[in-house]
Amino acid sequence: MSESFAGRTVVVTGAGRGIGRGIAEAFAAAGANVLLGARTASHAEAVRAGICASGGTAEVFQLDVKDHAACTALVEHAAAMFGGVDVVIHCAAEIPHGGLGAVSDEAMEAGIASSAKAAWWLLDSARRYLSRSAQGGRFIAIGSVNGTFTTVPNMTAYGMAKAALDAFVRGAALDLAAENITVNAIVPGLVASDRARDILGDEGLDLYGSTVPVGRAGTPADIAHACLFMASPGASYITGTSLKMDGGATLGSGGSSRSQLLQERLAMQREPRQSSIEKEQQT
């Protein structure tokens, strides 16, 4: 992607690791001023150091996107530091693992607040700046095929949160269509991010990728390339769209093998938590 973002300001949430980090690094490499929004400041500081060492411009803002005031402060900080906001990319999300009856109210609310509510707060705060962007304001949400194009057993709460985010993208696109702002989503399948490695491990990622029609899992760079296009002037006629990026995984081929592998690894994640809960109940 050769599009230049020189002089433009891009805000990225979840920028400390994984997909968000890849997106932030790609925009910085394209010349943008990037504000790295992250809950863990040390992760974002490491990203900033790498960007600056490569000649890019980035600053860090620590926040929890589940907090409305923090989302507003993130946007205002970007505008004050760089003179405006041209692109907001919402990547941060908490993932509540579990199906019906296996997710606490707190975890369910965290999933919805970090995905759909945060998108609302961020876009509402950035609206006045995005509308004044010379090349058109852009809001891009990072969703998931779970809850939108498919369902994943034992990930019901997460799918519900991402479905709400997808609905927000379509509604907000209409709300802001006349204000020089487009609102879109990138909807990945499995991406080889830090979080995916935590759940599946390197071997599990390779096995999962081998069942995907294109022969691999996605990468943060894949998602970053799509964001660069969606944020470019060439995408000005696209709004209210959810771009599915899953290597063909939801077309049906190999689905049972992928599902079995994912369920096995999710069960391994749940067992330590369940043991901890049982110990607490016994004391």
Secondary structure by P-SEA (a helix, b strand, c coil): cccccccbbbbbccccccaaaaaaaaaaaaccbbbbbbccaaaaaaaaaaaaaacccccccccccccaaaaaaaaaaaaaacccccbbbbcbbbbbccccccccaaaaaaaaaacaaaaaaaaaaaaaaaaacccbbbbbbbccccccccccccaaaaaaaaaaaaaaaaaaaaacccccbbbbbbbbcccccaaaaacccaaaaaaaaaaccccccccaaaaaaaaaaaacccccccccbbbbcccccccccaaaaaaaaaaaaaaaaaaaaaaaaaaaaac
